[in-house]
Amino acid sequence: MTSSNPLSLDFLTKKPEAAAQVLQSLEDQQAAFYLQDVPVRIVAPVLREMQMWPASRILDRLSLEQNAAIFAQLGYQTVAALLRLQQQARRAALLEVLPARLARSLSVSLIYQENTLGAWMDMSTPGFYPELTVGECLALLKKSADPFGTSLVVINQAHHVIGMVGLDRFLASADEQILGQLMDSEQQPLAAEMSLHMAANLPDWHRYPSLPVRNAGGVYLGTISRIYCARYWIRHLRMHPRLMIHCCLILPEP
């Protein structure tokens, strides 16, 4: 890269936040191409300023070695958040090459008992920062073919859920409005360790089609959909008739 390049090393180093906005507006492959030869010490601060979703997709496009080296420059919660959003094959490969202590901790954080929300949550559902505008968020969503549900999760820099934005309100809002002005802060995340049976007795379980899930420290992990859980239990009724009680509880109310 030269100093005349809009993504020059000087620009990446001195203005990581502005560089992050430029990179996340590009196609993942194009952004990764720009960063593939950039020193890790420069890339890491830029990725730290990006929304988690596009950052994880760009990491998927970089070499495994560069991805692991970038993780070594980031805090644990950021690494864990990015890893959850990465492709499953890349996630497994990274756990093989990351330092043993870090890999063990990350692996444990991904494992939950089968009857808990953590076992059935969708880790690919992104969280967005409150200062992101509707127009910017919509542009990011259009870049991905992955479904994102009926609402958007809003998180702070500590990766804690601070609100949700319904899709209807999001699409009806002006491009310049920020997510923090639109979010509903009353919808509380559920603990990943909570059982499906317990969750099914909560009012929010039948009020919303999907809910955010957090770990014991309050960090956002993904979303849980009662429709998806109901389909799973229905498929397993023949093998496990006693699961009928779970199915009846988690099916959406008419």
C-alpha positions as CSV (number, residue, x, y, z in Angstrom):
1,M,0.0,0.0,0.0
2,T,1.2,3.5,-0.7
3,S,0.4,6.8,1.0
4,S,-1.9,7.7,-1.8
5,N,-4.1,4.6,-1.3
6,P,-7.3,5.5,0.7
7,L,-6.4,2.4,2.8
8,S,-2.7,3.2,3.2
9,L,-0.8,2.1,6.3
10,D,-0.7,5.7,7.5
11,F,-4.5,5.9,7.3
12,L,-5.0,2.5,9.0
13,T,-2.6,3.4,11.8
14,K,-3.7,7.0,12.5
15,K,-7.4,6.7,11.9
16,P,-8.5,3.1,12.8
17,E,-12.1,4.0,13.3
18,A,-12.5,5.7,9.9
19,A,-10.6,2.8,8.3
20,A,-12.9,0.3,10.0
21,Q,-16.0,2.1,8.4
22,V,-14.4,1.9,5.0
23,L,-13.4,-1.7,5.3
24,Q,-16.8,-2.9,6.5
25,S,-18.5,-1.2,3.6
26,L,-16.5,-3.3,1.2
27,E,-17.2,-6.9,0.1
28,D,-15.5,-9.3,2.6
29,Q,-13.1,-10.6,0.0
30,Q,-12.0,-7.2,-1.1
31,A,-11.5,-6.0,2.5
32,A,-9.4,-9.1,3.2
33,F,-7.4,-8.5,0.1
34,Y,-6.4,-5.1,1.3
35,L,-5.5,-6.4,4.8
36,Q,-3.6,-9.6,3.8
37,D,-0.2,-8.0,3.7
38,V,-0.8,-5.4,6.5
39,P,1.1,-6.0,9.8
40,V,-1.0,-7.6,12.5
41,R,-0.2,-4.8,14.9
42,I,-2.0,-2.4,12.5
43,V,-4.9,-4.7,11.5
44,A,-6.0,-5.6,15.1
45,P,-6.9,-2.0,16.2
46,V,-8.9,-1.5,13.0
47,L,-10.9,-4.7,13.5
48,R,-11.5,-3.7,17.1
49,E,-13.4,-0.6,15.8
50,M,-15.5,-2.6,13.4
51,Q,-18.9,-4.1,13.9
52,M,-18.5,-7.7,15.0
53,W,-20.3,-9.3,12.0
54,P,-18.3,-7.8,9.1
55,A,-15.1,-8.2,11.1
56,S,-15.7,-11.9,11.5
57,R,-16.5,-12.4,7.8
58,I,-13.2,-10.6,6.9
59,L,-11.3,-12.8,9.3
60,D,-12.8,-15.9,7.6
61,R,-11.1,-14.7,4.4
62,L,-7.7,-14.1,5.8
63,S,-5.1,-16.9,6.3
64,L,-5.5,-19.1,9.4
65,E,-2.2,-17.9,10.6
66,Q,-3.0,-14.2,10.3
67,N,-6.4,-14.8,11.9
68,A,-4.8,-16.4,14.9
69,A,-2.1,-13.7,15.1
70,I,-4.8,-11.0,15.1
71,F,-6.6,-12.8,17.9
72,A,-3.4,-12.6,20.0
73,Q,-3.7,-8.8,19.8
74,L,-7.3,-8.6,21.0
75,G,-9.0,-9.0,24.3
76,Y,-10.7,-12.2,25.3
77,Q,-14.3,-11.0,25.0
78,T,-13.6,-9.6,21.5
79,V,-12.0,-12.9,20.4
80,A,-14.8,-14.9,21.8
81,A,-17.4,-12.7,20.1
82,L,-15.6,-12.9,16.8
83,L,-15.1,-16.7,17.0
84,R,-18.8,-17.3,17.6
85,L,-19.7,-15.4,14.4
86,Q,-17.1,-17.1,12.2
87,Q,-17.8,-20.0,10.0
88,Q,-18.0,-23.4,11.8
89,A,-15.0,-24.9,9.9
90,R,-12.8,-21.8,10.5
91,R,-13.8,-21.9,14.2
92,A,-12.7,-25.5,14.5
93,A,-9.5,-24.8,12.7
94,L,-8.7,-21.8,14.9
95,L,-9.2,-23.8,18.1
96,E,-6.5,-26.2,16.8
97,V,-3.9,-23.5,16.3
98,L,-4.6,-21.0,19.1
99,P,-2.5,-21.2,22.3
100,A,-3.7,-24.2,24.3
101,R,-4.9,-22.3,27.3
102,L,-6.9,-19.8,25.2
103,A,-8.3,-22.6,23.0
104,R,-9.5,-24.6,26.0
105,S,-11.2,-21.6,27.5
106,L,-12.9,-20.8,24.2
107,S,-13.9,-24.4,23.7
108,V,-15.5,-24.7,27.1
109,S,-17.5,-21.4,26.4
110,L,-19.1,-23.1,23.4
111,I,-20.3,-26.2,25.2
112,Y,-23.7,-26.4,27.0
113,Q,-26.0,-29.2,28.2
114,E,-28.5,-30.4,25.7
115,N,-31.5,-29.2,27.5
116,T,-30.3,-25.6,27.9
117,L,-30.7,-22.5,25.7
118,G,-27.0,-22.4,25.0
119,A,-27.2,-25.7,23.2
120,W,-29.8,-24.4,20.8
121,M,-28.9,-20.8,20.3
122,D,-27.9,-19.4,17.0
123,M,-24.4,-18.0,17.5
124,S,-24.3,-16.5,14.0
125,T,-26.9,-13.8,14.9
126,P,-24.9,-10.6,15.0
127,G,-25.1,-7.8,17.6
128,F,-24.7,-4.1,16.5
129,Y,-23.4,-1.1,18.3
130,P,-26.0,1.6,19.2
131,E,-24.2,4.4,17.3
132,L,-24.7,2.6,14.0
133,T,-27.2,4.3,11.7
134,V,-30.1,2.5,10.1
135,G,-28.6,3.2,6.7
136,E,-25.2,1.7,7.7
137,C,-26.8,-1.3,9.3
138,L,-29.1,-2.0,6.3
139,A,-26.0,-1.9,4.0
140,L,-24.3,-4.5,6.2
141,L,-27.3,-6.7,6.3
142,K,-27.7,-6.6,2.5
143,K,-24.1,-7.9,2.2
144,S,-24.9,-11.1,3.9
145,A,-27.1,-14.0,2.7
146,D,-27.5,-15.2,6.3
147,P,-30.9,-14.7,8.0
148,F,-30.9,-12.4,10.9
149,G,-34.4,-12.9,12.3
150,T,-37.2,-10.5,13.1
151,S,-35.2,-8.1,15.3
152,L,-31.7,-6.7,15.7
153,V,-29.7,-7.1,18.8
154,V,-28.0,-4.0,20.1
155,I,-24.8,-4.4,22.2
156,N,-22.4,-2.1,23.9
157,Q,-18.6,-2.2,23.7
158,A,-18.5,-4.7,26.5
159,H,-20.7,-7.0,24.3
160,H,-23.6,-6.8,26.7
161,V,-27.1,-6.6,25.3
162,I,-28.6,-3.2,25.8
163,G,-31.7,-3.5,23.6
164,M,-33.5,-4.9,20.6
165,V,-34.9,-3.2,17.5
166,G,-37.9,-4.8,15.8
167,L,-37.6,-5.3,12.1
168,D,-40.8,-3.3,11.4
169,R,-39.6,-0.3,13.3
170,F,-36.1,-0.6,11.7
171,L,-37.4,-0.6,8.2
172,A,-39.8,2.3,8.8
173,S,-37.0,4.5,10.2
174,A,-34.9,7.2,8.4
175,D,-31.5,6.2,7.3
176,E,-29.8,8.7,9.6
177,Q,-31.4,7.5,12.8
178,I,-29.1,5.4,15.1
179,L,-30.1,2.1,16.5
180,G,-29.7,3.4,20.1
181,Q,-32.7,5.7,19.5
182,L,-34.9,2.9,18.2
183,M,-34.1,0.0,20.6
184,D,-36.4,-1.5,23.1
185,S,-34.5,-1.9,26.4
186,E,-37.2,-3.9,28.1
187,Q,-36.5,-7.2,26.3
188,Q,-33.9,-8.9,28.6
189,P,-31.4,-11.5,27.4
190,L,-31.8,-15.0,28.8
191,A,-29.0,-17.0,30.5
192,A,-27.4,-19.6,28.3
193,E,-27.5,-22.1,31.2
194,M,-31.3,-21.7,31.6
195,S,-33.3,-24.9,30.7
196,L,-35.8,-24.9,27.8
197,H,-38.4,-25.9,30.3
198,M,-37.8,-22.8,32.5
199,A,-37.6,-20.5,29.5
200,A,-40.9,-21.7,28.2
201,N,-42.6,-20.4,31.4
202,L,-41.3,-16.9,30.9
203,P,-43.8,-14.3,29.4
204,D,-41.2,-13.1,26.9
205,W,-40.9,-16.7,25.5
206,H,-44.4,-16.4,24.0
207,R,-44.2,-12.6,23.4
208,Y,-41.2,-12.6,21.0
209,P,-40.3,-15.1,18.2
210,S,-36.6,-14.9,19.3
211,L,-34.7,-13.8,22.3
212,P,-31.0,-12.8,22.9
213,V,-28.9,-15.2,25.0
214,R,-26.1,-14.2,27.4
215,N,-23.4,-15.9,29.4
216,A,-23.1,-15.7,33.2
217,G,-21.1,-12.5,32.8
218,G,-23.8,-10.8,30.7
219,V,-21.9,-11.1,27.4
220,Y,-24.1,-11.6,24.3
221,L,-23.8,-15.1,22.8
222,G,-26.5,-15.4,20.2
223,T,-30.3,-15.7,19.9
224,I,-32.8,-18.5,20.6
225,S,-35.9,-19.1,18.5
226,R,-38.8,-21.0,20.0
227,I,-39.9,-22.1,16.5
228,Y,-36.6,-23.8,15.9
229,C,-36.7,-25.5,19.3
230,A,-40.2,-26.7,18.7
231,R,-39.3,-28.2,15.4
232,Y,-36.4,-30.1,17.0
233,W,-38.6,-31.5,19.8
234,I,-41.3,-32.6,17.2
235,R,-38.7,-34.5,15.2
236,H,-37.6,-36.4,18.3
237,L,-41.0,-37.3,19.7
238,R,-41.0,-40.8,18.2
239,M,-37.7,-41.7,19.8
240,H,-38.4,-39.9,23.1
241,P,-42.1,-39.7,23.8
242,R,-41.5,-38.0,27.1
243,L,-40.3,-34.9,25.2
244,M,-44.0,-34.1,24.4
245,I,-44.2,-31.9,27.5
246,H,-41.3,-29.8,26.2
247,C,-42.9,-29.5,22.8
248,C,-46.2,-28.4,24.2
249,L,-44.5,-25.8,26.3
250,I,-42.3,-24.2,23.7
251,L,-44.7,-24.2,20.7
252,P,-45.9,-20.6,20.0
253,E,-49.3,-19.7,21.3
254,P,-52.1,-19.4,18.6
